[in-house]
Amino acid sequence: MTDFSTRAVSNNQHFTETEARFNALLKATSDVIYSFSPDWSEMRELDGRGFLKDTKGPTLNWKENNVHPEDLDLVNQTIELAIAEKKVFYLEHRVLRADGSPGWTISRAVPILDNDGEIIEWFGTASDITERKNAELQLVEARIKSDQQKRFYETVTSNTPDLMYVFDLEYRFTYANQALLTMWGKTWEDAIGKSLLENGYEPWHAEMHEREIDNIKENKQPIRGEVSFPHAVLGKRIYDYILTPVLDDRGEVEAIAGTTRDVTDRKRIEESLENSAKDLQAINEELAASNEELATSIEEVAMVNQELILAQDQVAESQLAFRLAVSAANFGTWFIHSTTREFITDARLKELFGYYEDEPLTIEDALAQITKEYRPFVASKLENAIYNNGDYDVTYPVVGLHDHRFRWLRAIGNLKVDSSGTFSAFTGVVMDITEQYLAEAEVKLAAENLSMAIEAAGLGTFQINAIDRTFVASAKLKEFFGFDPDDVVPYEAAINQIHPDYRQQVAELVELTINEGGRFDTEYPIIGNIDGKTRWVRAIGEMQQRNGKEYFTGVINEITEKKLDEIRKNDFIGMVSHELKTPLTSMKAYIQVLNYRLKNYEEEFVIKTLERADLQVNKMTTMINGFLNISRLESGKIDISLQNFDIAALLKEIEEETQGTISTHELLFSPSSEIFINADREKIAHVIHNLISNAVKYSAFGTKILINCDTLKDEVIVSVKDQGMGIRSSDAIHIFDRYYRVEGEHMHSISGFGIGLYLCAEIVKRHEGRIWLDSEYGVGSQFVFSLPI
């Protein structure tokens, strides 16, 4: 058994050369630094940096002091795995901070091995991520609250018995609540985006509503009506509806919201009452005739009297049925004498206005409970209805007298005049529509927001059913694909309008998104169905779930001008670059011939001049190759040739190359074990060379450049770190953009066109990797990229 302390002493001299570097690194970092014995039982030292309690000497109770009790098992399991595999210890877990409060950390520890490959020590760092974790928890809570609010509004809308819906300006349904869908016997997918005819309305009925919508668009005033429509389950029903304009911030109509109530039972009661009244009138006429013949036919009079009694019973039964229906609907009722202004109400109406059942209520009292801004309007409508037989169907808010409860009420009344015209009564009902009104306002707001966003962006929208590939497209999208707004466009028809060179690729991406999820974001040309015009579009979409069904939804934006500009520019760059390469190649050959012939020439100025010329030709050749690569990349002609290779061996080759070509800086390559990846070896070498070249270009003479390669989970991480001028955060977000260069006085002497990092980023992305920058202005920069293992 090897003694740890003896082995540490014997290896002390081996580590002397790197000790100074480790000490400098430890001082520079803000992370917690620690070291352990090979089996992790003893903590040698802990520099807590104010985050954890410091430990200046060996301790055995480090877990009780620093690890959160609930994460102790997880930490122990991860330690055992790291020891068994002699791999890097990496874990995100909770800790007990220096002040005793709980915190979060990302801890990494590296095993230090002796010549026999045995662990002699563990050395590691821990980063404080408490604030990030707290922010993540707050985000989760915020999402939970948002989902709760969403479910609340959906519950309010879906549970109302009234039919609620929204039309766009092309007479298509953009919203329908569950009650309406049930009446149609349809699902959301079958109904939304469809016209009136497509949802089962008869032609005369559809034309009537379209005329009403046109009238609302022109006059910006609501319309109320009554119509019959077949219910999917209950058969033909009668509906009372109100269509209301939805105005944008400019006061223009952008949609029409509707609310419909089933009044079949009420209408049947009214018809029954009217029929009974007609029957009674007929009987009275017969009675008058019978009285004239009373002397000759007593028996006939008796029979007529009997019929009168039966008719009166029928009227009484109809009136009772009407009262029962009103009571069941929880309506309040009123009676106003047009001459005496006598006001008679039931208990429910008093309740709606916040009065007690045994408390008197006058017309003036009722108007006083209506909010101030609506009171004059309601009073005017009431007077016009009583004395001019005007329409009385008003909606207004009230505040209860005693309960101070805010309610939205809808009142409907009719003027009744007797046959002589000497007596008239104004009667009607009041219903509580608070939930319905608030739900309608919410739908209106959502429709306004959605419509404004889509209209402002000039986007086309689409929806594809994941099961049957039913395709629903907006008018703007149909315009992009060369269809008329009223055309029904099947999914296959839309795919067929994509340019043949891109059709299969886009179809496969759509299927991949539907089957595996993820984000869909691609650009492609389409050929208009009618106009034959070629347009470039960018499509973005993702999978969504609604009512237990999955849909692929997204937006499409036209980018024709931008794309054509890019194509023309890339063609020009490619052409110019090709034309420049020929004279440069000749110039390079001439310089080489002159150098050969003047190798024994003693004129130092001529030799130096040729060396500088050769250097400038090399720089120009590099830039031209960069432009050519961009042209090939964006035209899809740059190929990625994948092969399995050891990236550690590639870095070793690059190290040997740079030792002979770079003498102005100290390049330090960290040792790395074999790491095999499947990638394009030549292009990954290009990325590493470019990052090293930039580090040399932007850091002072004689400074160090650190090149490191390591693994993290299922990725290989390569980094190039310099001690240069650093990059401001305002520039860092654009550093990988094409042709972007950092501005500043110190940049005038540094050549470049801003294409190197763009090419690096594109190469890494095409390998399904990541690339990023860590930089501190005035201190230095570290460029990092990852590739999947």
TIVEX-193777 format. One record per residue (C-alpha): residue number from 1; residue in one letter; chain; x, y, z. Coordinates in steps of 0.5 Angstrom, whole numbers, plus 500, padded with zeros to 3 digits. Layout:
# residues N
NUM_a_A_X_Y_Z $
...
//
This chain:
# residues 789
1_m_A_500_500_500 $
2_t_A_503_507_498 $
3_d_A_504_512_503 $
4_f_A_500_519_501 $
5_s_A_505_523_505 $
6_t_A_511_520_502 $
7_r_A_509_520_495 $
8_a_A_507_527_496 $
9_v_A_514_529_498 $
10_s_A_517_525_492 $
11_n_A_513_528_487 $
12_n_A_514_535_490 $
13_q_A_520_537_485 $
14_h_A_516_534_479 $
15_f_A_510_539_481 $
16_t_A_515_545_482 $
17_e_A_515_548_475 $
18_t_A_508_549_475 $
19_e_A_507_551_482 $
20_a_A_508_558_481 $
21_r_A_503_558_475 $
22_f_A_498_555_480 $
23_n_A_499_560_485 $
24_a_A_498_566_480 $
25_l_A_491_562_478 $
26_l_A_489_561_485 $
27_k_A_490_569_486 $
28_a_A_486_571_480 $
29_t_A_480_567_481 $
30_s_A_474_569_485 $
31_d_A_472_562_486 $
32_v_A_473_558_492 $
33_i_A_479_553_492 $
34_y_A_480_547_496 $
35_s_A_484_540_496 $
36_f_A_483_533_499 $
37_s_A_486_527_500 $
38_p_A_485_521_495 $
39_d_A_479_518_498 $
40_w_A_476_525_500 $
41_s_A_476_523_507 $
42_e_A_481_529_509 $
43_m_A_480_536_507 $
44_r_A_487_539_507 $
45_e_A_485_547_505 $
46_l_A_479_551_504 $
47_d_A_480_558_501 $
48_g_A_472_560_502 $
49_r_A_473_567_499 $
50_g_A_468_569_504 $
51_f_A_463_564_501 $
52_l_A_465_558_505 $
53_k_A_468_558_512 $
54_d_A_476_558_511 $
55_t_A_480_551_513 $
56_k_A_487_553_514 $
57_g_A_489_546_516 $
58_p_A_487_538_515 $
59_t_A_480_537_517 $
60_l_A_475_531_517 $
61_n_A_468_534_518 $
62_w_A_468_538_512 $
63_k_A_462_535_510 $
64_e_A_458_537_516 $
65_n_A_461_544_516 $
66_n_A_460_546_508 $
67_v_A_455_541_505 $
68_h_A_447_542_505 $
69_p_A_444_536_509 $
70_e_A_439_534_504 $
71_d_A_445_534_498 $
72_l_A_450_530_502 $
73_d_A_448_523_499 $
74_l_A_448_526_492 $
75_v_A_455_529_494 $
76_n_A_458_522_496 $
77_q_A_455_518_490 $
78_t_A_459_523_486 $
79_i_A_465_523_490 $
80_e_A_465_515_489 $
81_l_A_464_515_482 $
82_a_A_470_520_481 $
83_i_A_475_516_485 $
84_a_A_473_510_481 $
85_e_A_474_512_474 $
86_k_A_479_517_476 $
87_k_A_475_523_472 $
88_v_A_474_530_474 $
89_f_A_469_531_480 $
90_y_A_463_536_477 $
91_l_A_457_537_481 $
92_e_A_452_543_482 $
93_h_A_449_542_489 $
94_r_A_447_546_496 $
95_v_A_452_548_501 $
96_l_A_452_552_508 $
97_r_A_455_559_507 $
98_a_A_460_562_511 $
99_d_A_454_566_515 $
100_g_A_450_559_516 $
101_s_A_445_560_510 $
102_p_A_444_555_505 $
103_g_A_447_557_498 $
104_w_A_448_554_491 $
105_t_A_455_552_488 $
106_i_A_458_549_482 $
107_s_A_464_545_484 $
108_r_A_469_542_480 $
109_a_A_475_538_482 $
110_v_A_481_534_478 $
111_p_A_485_528_481 $
112_i_A_492_529_481 $
113_l_A_496_522_479 $
114_d_A_503_520_480 $
115_n_A_507_516_475 $
116_d_A_504_510_476 $
117_g_A_497_513_475 $
118_e_A_495_513_482 $
119_i_A_491_519_485 $
120_i_A_495_523_490 $
121_e_A_491_529_491 $
122_w_A_484_532_489 $
123_f_A_485_540_487 $
124_g_A_478_544_486 $
125_t_A_474_550_485 $
126_a_A_467_552_487 $
127_s_A_463_557_484 $
128_d_A_458_561_488 $
129_i_A_451_560_483 $
130_t_A_446_562_489 $
131_e_A_443_568_485 $
132_r_A_442_564_479 $
133_k_A_439_559_482 $
134_n_A_434_564_486 $
135_a_A_433_567_480 $
136_e_A_431_560_477 $
137_l_A_426_559_483 $
138_q_A_423_565_482 $
139_l_A_422_564_475 $
140_v_A_419_558_476 $
141_e_A_414_561_481 $
142_a_A_412_566_476 $
143_r_A_411_561_471 $
144_i_A_406_557_476 $
145_k_A_402_564_477 $
146_s_A_402_565_470 $
147_d_A_399_559_468 $
148_q_A_394_559_474 $
149_q_A_391_566_471 $
150_k_A_391_563_464 $
151_r_A_387_557_467 $
152_f_A_382_562_470 $
153_y_A_381_566_464 $
154_e_A_380_560_460 $
155_t_A_375_557_465 $
156_v_A_371_563_465 $
157_t_A_370_563_458 $
158_s_A_369_556_457 $
159_n_A_364_555_462 $
160_t_A_359_561_460 $
161_p_A_352_558_457 $
162_d_A_352_564_452 $
163_l_A_356_564_445 $
164_m_A_362_568_445 $
165_y_A_366_569_438 $
166_v_A_370_574_434 $
167_f_A_370_575_427 $
168_d_A_376_578_423 $
169_l_A_374_583_417 $
170_e_A_374_577_412 $
171_y_A_368_574_416 $
172_r_A_372_568_419 $
173_f_A_372_566_426 $
174_t_A_378_567_430 $
175_y_A_375_565_436 $
176_a_A_369_561_439 $
177_n_A_368_559_446 $
178_q_A_366_552_448 $
179_a_A_359_553_448 $
180_l_A_359_555_441 $
181_l_A_363_549_439 $
182_t_A_358_545_442 $
183_m_A_352_548_439 $
184_w_A_356_547_432 $
185_g_A_358_540_434 $
186_k_A_365_542_432 $
187_t_A_372_542_435 $
188_w_A_376_548_435 $
189_e_A_381_546_429 $
190_d_A_375_544_425 $
191_a_A_371_551_426 $
192_i_A_377_557_427 $
193_g_A_379_560_421 $
194_k_A_373_558_417 $
195_s_A_367_562_414 $
196_l_A_360_562_416 $
197_l_A_358_558_410 $
198_e_A_364_553_412 $
199_n_A_361_552_419 $
200_g_A_354_550_417 $
201_y_A_350_557_416 $
202_e_A_345_557_411 $
203_p_A_347_562_405 $
204_w_A_342_567_407 $
205_h_A_344_567_414 $
206_a_A_351_568_412 $
207_e_A_350_573_408 $
208_m_A_346_577_413 $
209_h_A_351_577_418 $
210_e_A_356_579_413 $
211_r_A_352_585_411 $
212_e_A_352_587_419 $
213_i_A_359_586_419 $
214_d_A_360_591_413 $
215_n_A_355_596_417 $
216_i_A_359_595_423 $
217_k_A_366_596_419 $
218_e_A_363_603_416 $
219_n_A_359_606_422 $
220_k_A_363_603_428 $
221_q_A_356_601_432 $
222_p_A_354_595_435 $
223_i_A_348_591_432 $
224_r_A_343_587_435 $
225_g_A_339_582_432 $
226_e_A_335_575_433 $
227_v_A_335_569_428 $
228_s_A_334_562_428 $
229_f_A_340_556_427 $
230_p_A_340_549_428 $
231_h_A_343_546_434 $
232_a_A_348_540_433 $
233_v_A_344_536_439 $
234_l_A_337_540_441 $
235_g_A_335_542_434 $
236_k_A_333_548_431 $
237_r_A_333_554_436 $
238_i_A_332_562_437 $
239_y_A_338_566_439 $
240_d_A_339_573_441 $
241_y_A_345_576_439 $
242_i_A_349_583_439 $
243_l_A_355_584_435 $
244_t_A_360_589_437 $
245_p_A_366_593_434 $
246_v_A_373_592_436 $
247_l_A_377_598_435 $
248_d_A_385_599_435 $
249_d_A_388_605_438 $
250_r_A_387_609_432 $
251_g_A_379_608_432 $
252_e_A_379_603_426 $
253_v_A_375_597_426 $
254_e_A_380_591_427 $
255_a_A_375_585_429 $
256_i_A_368_584_431 $
257_a_A_366_581_437 $
258_g_A_359_577_438 $
259_t_A_355_575_444 $
260_t_A_349_570_443 $
261_r_A_344_568_448 $
262_d_A_339_562_447 $
263_v_A_332_565_448 $
264_t_A_328_559_445 $
265_d_A_324_558_451 $
266_r_A_323_565_452 $
267_k_A_320_566_445 $
268_r_A_316_560_446 $
269_i_A_313_563_452 $
270_e_A_312_569_449 $
271_e_A_309_566_443 $
272_s_A_304_562_447 $
273_l_A_302_568_451 $
274_e_A_300_571_444 $
275_n_A_297_565_441 $
276_s_A_293_565_448 $
277_a_A_291_572_447 $
278_k_A_289_571_440 $
279_d_A_285_566_442 $
280_l_A_281_570_448 $
281_q_A_280_575_443 $
282_a_A_277_570_438 $
283_i_A_273_568_444 $
284_n_A_270_575_446 $
285_e_A_268_576_439 $
286_e_A_264_569_439 $
287_l_A_261_571_445 $
288_a_A_259_578_443 $
289_a_A_256_574_437 $
290_s_A_253_569_441 $
291_n_A_250_575_446 $
292_e_A_246_578_440 $
293_e_A_243_571_439 $
294_l_A_242_570_446 $
295_a_A_234_570_446 $
296_t_A_234_564_440 $
297_s_A_240_560_443 $
298_i_A_241_559_451 $
299_e_A_245_553_450 $
300_e_A_250_556_445 $
301_v_A_251_561_450 $
302_a_A_253_556_455 $
303_m_A_258_552_450 $
304_v_A_261_559_449 $
305_n_A_262_560_456 $
306_q_A_265_554_457 $
307_e_A_270_555_452 $
308_l_A_272_562_455 $
309_i_A_273_558_462 $
310_l_A_278_554_458 $
311_a_A_281_559_454 $
312_q_A_282_563_461 $
313_d_A_285_557_464 $
314_q_A_290_556_458 $
315_v_A_292_564_459 $
316_a_A_293_563_466 $
317_e_A_298_556_465 $
318_s_A_302_560_460 $
319_q_A_303_566_465 $
320_l_A_305_561_470 $
321_a_A_310_558_465 $
322_f_A_313_564_463 $
323_r_A_314_566_471 $
324_l_A_317_560_472 $
325_a_A_322_561_466 $
326_v_A_324_567_468 $
327_s_A_325_565_475 $
328_a_A_329_559_473 $
329_a_A_334_564_469 $
330_n_A_335_568_475 $
331_f_A_332_574_472 $
332_g_A_329_580_475 $
333_t_A_323_583_472 $
334_w_A_319_590_473 $
335_f_A_313_594_471 $
336_i_A_312_601_470 $
337_h_A_306_605_468 $
338_s_A_307_610_463 $
339_t_A_302_615_466 $
340_t_A_303_614_474 $
341_r_A_310_612_473 $
342_e_A_308_606_478 $
343_f_A_314_602_479 $
344_i_A_313_595_481 $
345_t_A_319_590_481 $
346_d_A_321_583_484 $
347_a_A_326_581_489 $
348_r_A_331_579_484 $
349_l_A_331_586_481 $
350_k_A_332_589_488 $
351_e_A_338_584_489 $
352_l_A_341_586_483 $
353_f_A_341_593_485 $
354_g_A_343_592_492 $
355_y_A_336_593_496 $
356_y_A_333_588_501 $
357_e_A_327_585_499 $
358_d_A_322_589_503 $
359_e_A_325_595_502 $
360_p_A_322_600_497 $
361_l_A_325_601_490 $
362_t_A_323_607_485 $
363_i_A_326_609_478 $
364_e_A_330_614_481 $
365_d_A_333_610_486 $
366_a_A_335_604_481 $
367_l_A_338_610_476 $
368_a_A_342_612_482 $
369_q_A_345_606_483 $
370_i_A_348_606_476 $
371_t_A_355_609_475 $
372_k_A_355_616_474 $
373_e_A_358_615_466 $
374_y_A_352_611_464 $
375_r_A_347_614_468 $
376_p_A_345_619_463 $
377_f_A_345_614_457 $
378_v_A_340_609_461 $
379_a_A_335_615_463 $
380_s_A_335_617_456 $
381_k_A_334_610_453 $
382_l_A_328_609_458 $
383_e_A_324_615_457 $
384_n_A_325_614_449 $
385_a_A_322_607_450 $
386_i_A_316_609_455 $
387_y_A_314_615_451 $
388_n_A_316_613_444 $
389_n_A_316_606_444 $
390_g_A_324_606_442 $
391_d_A_328_600_443 $
392_y_A_331_598_450 $
393_d_A_336_593_450 $
394_v_A_342_597_455 $
395_t_A_348_594_458 $
396_y_A_351_598_464 $
397_p_A_354_597_471 $
398_v_A_351_598_478 $
399_v_A_354_599_485 $
400_g_A_349_595_490 $
401_l_A_346_600_495 $
402_h_A_348_596_501 $
403_d_A_353_590_499 $
404_h_A_357_595_495 $
405_r_A_358_590_490 $
406_f_A_360_592_482 $
407_r_A_355_588_477 $
408_w_A_354_589_470 $
409_l_A_347_588_468 $
410_r_A_343_587_461 $
411_a_A_336_590_461 $
412_i_A_331_588_456 $
413_g_A_324_592_456 $
414_n_A_318_592_451 $
415_l_A_312_597_451 $
416_k_A_305_594_452 $
417_v_A_299_598_449 $
418_d_A_292_595_450 $
419_s_A_287_595_444 $
420_s_A_284_602_446 $
421_g_A_290_606_447 $
422_t_A_289_609_453 $
423_f_A_293_604_458 $
424_s_A_300_602_457 $
425_a_A_305_599_461 $
426_f_A_313_598_460 $
427_t_A_315_591_462 $
428_g_A_322_587_462 $
429_v_A_327_583_465 $
430_v_A_334_585_468 $
431_m_A_340_579_468 $
432_d_A_347_579_471 $
433_i_A_352_579_466 $
434_t_A_358_580_470 $
435_e_A_362_574_468 $
436_q_A_360_574_461 $
437_y_A_362_582_460 $
438_l_A_369_581_463 $
439_a_A_370_574_459 $
440_e_A_368_578_453 $
441_a_A_373_584_455 $
442_e_A_379_579_456 $
443_v_A_377_576_449 $
444_k_A_377_583_446 $
445_l_A_384_585_449 $
446_a_A_387_578_447 $
447_a_A_384_579_440 $
448_e_A_387_586_440 $
449_n_A_394_585_442 $
450_l_A_394_579_437 $
451_s_A_392_583_431 $
452_m_A_396_589_432 $
453_a_A_402_584_433 $
454_i_A_401_580_427 $
455_e_A_399_587_423 $
456_a_A_405_591_425 $
457_a_A_410_585_423 $
458_g_A_407_584_417 $
459_l_A_407_576_418 $
460_g_A_404_570_415 $
461_t_A_401_565_420 $
462_f_A_400_558_420 $
463_q_A_398_552_424 $
464_i_A_399_544_422 $
465_n_A_395_539_425 $
466_a_A_400_534_428 $
467_i_A_396_528_426 $
468_d_A_392_529_420 $
469_r_A_397_535_417 $
470_t_A_390_539_416 $
471_f_A_393_546_414 $
472_v_A_390_553_416 $
473_a_A_394_559_413 $
474_s_A_393_566_414 $
475_a_A_391_571_409 $
476_k_A_398_574_409 $
477_l_A_401_567_408 $
478_k_A_397_565_402 $
479_e_A_399_572_399 $
480_f_A_406_570_400 $
481_f_A_405_563_396 $
482_g_A_401_566_391 $
483_f_A_394_564_393 $
484_d_A_387_568_394 $
485_p_A_385_570_401 $
486_d_A_379_566_400 $
487_d_A_383_560_398 $
488_v_A_383_553_402 $
489_v_A_390_551_401 $
490_p_A_392_544_403 $
491_y_A_398_542_406 $
492_e_A_401_539_400 $
493_a_A_399_545_396 $
494_a_A_403_550_400 $
495_i_A_409_545_400 $
496_n_A_409_544_392 $
497_q_A_410_552_392 $
498_i_A_417_551_395 $
499_h_A_422_552_390 $
500_p_A_424_545_388 $
501_d_A_431_545_390 $
502_y_A_429_547_397 $
503_r_A_422_543_397 $
504_q_A_425_536_400 $
505_q_A_429_540_405 $
506_v_A_424_544_408 $
507_a_A_419_538_408 $
508_e_A_424_534_412 $
509_l_A_425_539_417 $
510_v_A_417_540_418 $
511_e_A_416_533_419 $
512_l_A_423_533_424 $
513_t_A_420_538_428 $
514_i_A_413_535_428 $
515_n_A_416_528_430 $
516_e_A_421_530_435 $
517_g_A_420_538_437 $
518_g_A_425_543_437 $
519_r_A_425_550_434 $
520_f_A_424_550_426 $
521_d_A_428_556_423 $
522_t_A_429_556_416 $
523_e_A_430_560_409 $
524_y_A_427_558_403 $
525_p_A_424_561_396 $
526_i_A_417_560_394 $
527_i_A_414_561_387 $
528_g_A_407_564_387 $
529_n_A_401_559_385 $
530_i_A_398_565_381 $
531_d_A_403_570_379 $
532_g_A_409_566_379 $
533_k_A_413_570_383 $
534_t_A_419_568_386 $
535_r_A_420_570_394 $
536_w_A_424_569_399 $
537_v_A_421_567_406 $
538_r_A_424_566_413 $
539_a_A_419_561_417 $
540_i_A_420_560_424 $
541_g_A_415_555_428 $
542_e_A_415_550_434 $
543_m_A_410_545_437 $
544_q_A_404_547_441 $
545_q_A_399_543_445 $
546_r_A_392_545_445 $
547_n_A_386_542_448 $
548_g_A_390_535_448 $
549_k_A_392_536_441 $
550_e_A_399_537_438 $
551_y_A_400_543_433 $
552_f_A_406_545_429 $
553_t_A_405_553_429 $
554_g_A_409_559_427 $
555_v_A_410_565_422 $
556_i_A_413_567_416 $
557_n_A_416_573_414 $
558_e_A_418_575_407 $
559_i_A_426_577_406 $
560_t_A_426_577_398 $
561_e_A_430_584_398 $
562_k_A_435_582_404 $
563_k_A_436_575_401 $
564_l_A_437_578_394 $
565_d_A_442_583_396 $
566_e_A_446_577_400 $
567_i_A_446_573_394 $
568_r_A_448_579_389 $
569_k_A_454_581_394 $
570_n_A_456_574_395 $
571_d_A_457_573_388 $
572_f_A_460_579_387 $
573_i_A_465_577_393 $
574_g_A_466_570_390 $
575_m_A_468_573_383 $
576_v_A_472_579_385 $
577_s_A_476_574_390 $
578_h_A_477_569_384 $
579_e_A_480_574_380 $
580_l_A_485_577_385 $
581_k_A_487_570_386 $
582_t_A_491_569_380 $
583_p_A_495_576_380 $
584_l_A_497_574_387 $
585_t_A_499_567_385 $
586_s_A_504_570_380 $
587_m_A_506_575_385 $
588_k_A_508_570_390 $
589_a_A_512_566_385 $
590_y_A_516_572_383 $
591_i_A_517_574_390 $
592_q_A_520_567_391 $
593_v_A_524_567_385 $
594_l_A_527_574_387 $
595_n_A_529_571_394 $
596_y_A_532_565_391 $
597_r_A_536_569_386 $
598_l_A_538_574_392 $
599_k_A_540_569_397 $
600_n_A_547_571_397 $
601_y_A_546_578_395 $
602_e_A_549_583_400 $
603_e_A_543_589_400 $
604_e_A_540_588_406 $
605_f_A_534_593_404 $
606_v_A_532_589_398 $
607_i_A_532_583_402 $
608_k_A_528_586_407 $
609_t_A_523_589_402 $
610_l_A_522_583_399 $
611_e_A_520_579_406 $
612_r_A_515_585_407 $
613_a_A_512_584_400 $
614_d_A_511_576_401 $
615_l_A_508_578_408 $
616_q_A_503_582_405 $
617_v_A_501_578_399 $
618_n_A_500_572_405 $
619_k_A_496_577_408 $
620_m_A_492_578_402 $
621_t_A_491_571_400 $
622_t_A_488_569_407 $
623_m_A_483_575_407 $
624_i_A_481_573_400 $
625_n_A_480_565_402 $
626_g_A_476_568_407 $
627_f_A_471_572_403 $
628_l_A_471_565_398 $
629_n_A_469_561_404 $
630_i_A_464_566_406 $
631_s_A_461_566_399 $
632_r_A_461_558_399 $
633_l_A_458_558_406 $
634_e_A_452_562_404 $
635_s_A_451_559_398 $
636_g_A_451_552_401 $
637_k_A_457_550_397 $
638_i_A_462_549_403 $
639_d_A_462_542_405 $
640_i_A_463_539_412 $
641_s_A_467_532_411 $
642_l_A_466_528_417 $
643_q_A_471_523_420 $
644_n_A_473_520_427 $
645_f_A_480_524_429 $
646_d_A_483_525_436 $
647_i_A_483_533_437 $
648_a_A_488_532_442 $
649_a_A_493_530_437 $
650_l_A_491_536_432 $
651_l_A_492_541_438 $
652_k_A_499_537_438 $
653_e_A_500_538_431 $
654_i_A_498_546_431 $
655_e_A_503_547_437 $
656_e_A_509_544_433 $
657_e_A_507_549_427 $
658_t_A_506_555_432 $
659_q_A_513_554_435 $
660_g_A_516_555_429 $
661_t_A_512_561_426 $
662_i_A_510_565_432 $
663_s_A_516_568_436 $
664_t_A_513_574_439 $
665_h_A_508_571_444 $
666_e_A_509_565_449 $
667_l_A_504_560_447 $
668_l_A_502_555_453 $
669_f_A_498_548_450 $
670_s_A_495_545_456 $
671_p_A_497_537_456 $
672_s_A_490_533_454 $
673_s_A_489_526_453 $
674_e_A_486_522_447 $
675_i_A_479_525_445 $
676_f_A_476_523_439 $
677_i_A_470_527_435 $
678_n_A_467_526_429 $
679_a_A_468_532_425 $
680_d_A_472_536_419 $
681_r_A_479_536_421 $
682_e_A_481_541_417 $
683_k_A_476_546_418 $
684_i_A_476_545_426 $
685_a_A_484_546_425 $
686_h_A_482_553_421 $
687_v_A_478_555_427 $
688_i_A_483_554_432 $
689_h_A_489_557_428 $
690_n_A_484_563_427 $
691_l_A_483_564_435 $
692_i_A_490_563_436 $
693_s_A_492_568_430 $
694_n_A_487_573_433 $
695_a_A_490_572_440 $
696_v_A_497_574_438 $
697_k_A_494_580_434 $
698_y_A_490_583_439 $
699_s_A_495_582_445 $
700_a_A_502_585_447 $
701_f_A_508_583_445 $
702_g_A_511_577_450 $
703_t_A_505_576_453 $
704_k_A_502_569_454 $
705_i_A_497_565_450 $
706_l_A_493_559_454 $
707_i_A_490_554_449 $
708_n_A_486_548_453 $
709_c_A_482_542_451 $
710_d_A_478_539_456 $
711_t_A_471_535_456 $
712_l_A_465_536_460 $
713_k_A_459_531_460 $
714_d_A_458_530_452 $
715_e_A_462_535_449 $
716_v_A_469_537_448 $
717_i_A_471_544_450 $
718_v_A_477_548_447 $
719_s_A_479_555_449 $
720_v_A_484_560_447 $
721_k_A_486_565_452 $
722_d_A_490_572_452 $
723_q_A_492_577_456 $
724_g_A_490_583_451 $
725_m_A_486_589_451 $
726_g_A_480_585_452 $
727_i_A_473_587_449 $
728_r_A_467_591_451 $
729_s_A_460_588_453 $
730_s_A_457_593_447 $
731_d_A_462_590_442 $
732_a_A_462_582_445 $
733_i_A_455_581_443 $
734_h_A_456_583_435 $
735_i_A_463_579_435 $
736_f_A_461_573_431 $
737_d_A_457_578_426 $
738_r_A_459_578_419 $
739_y_A_464_584_417 $
740_y_A_464_586_424 $
741_r_A_470_590_427 $
742_v_A_471_593_434 $
743_e_A_472_601_433 $
744_g_A_477_605_437 $
745_e_A_484_608_436 $
746_h_A_488_602_438 $
747_m_A_485_598_432 $
748_h_A_487_603_426 $
749_s_A_494_599_426 $
750_i_A_491_592_426 $
751_s_A_488_589_419 $
752_g_A_482_585_418 $
753_f_A_475_585_415 $
754_g_A_471_582_421 $
755_i_A_470_575_417 $
756_g_A_475_570_421 $
757_l_A_470_570_427 $
758_y_A_464_569_423 $
759_l_A_467_563_419 $
760_c_A_469_560_426 $
761_a_A_462_561_428 $
762_e_A_459_558_422 $
763_i_A_464_552_422 $
764_v_A_462_550_429 $
765_k_A_455_551_428 $
766_r_A_455_546_422 $
767_h_A_458_541_427 $
768_e_A_452_542_432 $
769_g_A_457_546_437 $
770_r_A_457_552_441 $
771_i_A_462_558_441 $
772_w_A_462_564_446 $
773_l_A_467_569_449 $
774_d_A_469_571_456 $
775_s_A_472_578_456 $
776_e_A_474_583_461 $
777_y_A_476_590_458 $
778_g_A_483_592_459 $
779_v_A_485_585_462 $
780_g_A_484_580_456 $
781_s_A_479_575_452 $
782_q_A_478_568_452 $
783_f_A_474_565_446 $
784_v_A_471_558_447 $
785_f_A_468_553_443 $
786_s_A_465_546_444 $
787_l_A_464_540_440 $
788_p_A_459_534_441 $
789_i_A_463_528_443 $
//
